[in-house]
């Protein structure tokens, strides 16, 4: 199953490692450092580019390749979609 995370982008449910709220987690230095390094290393995919305010990030791993998706969708909505799919 796939989870729609915004702007037509979907991630396989089994690849999702975690769903995180940007407002809460970026107050911690380690999370900010992680997001900065993932962007610098090319692992970040921003699906909130079109003037939408990013609300969450999804950490996914597929076949040993990690990606960080910056999403305009709230963690509550993403969590609901994750739990709704089978």
BELGISUL-V523988 format. One record per pair of residues at least 12 apart in sequence whose C-alpha atoms are under 6 Angstrom apart, sorted by the first residue. I is the first residue (numbers start at 1). J is the second residue. Records with the same first field share a line. If there is no record, write none. Layout:
I=J ; J
//
This chain:
1=13
7=47
15=60 ; 61 ; 62
16=60
17=59 ; 60
18=58 ; 59
19=58
20=56 ; 57
21=56 ; 75
22=55 ; 56
43=67
44=67 ; 68 ; 69
45=69
46=69 ; 70
47=70 ; 71
48=71 ; 72
53=72
54=71 ; 72
55=72 ; 73 ; 74
56=71 ; 74 ; 75
57=69 ; 70 ; 71
//
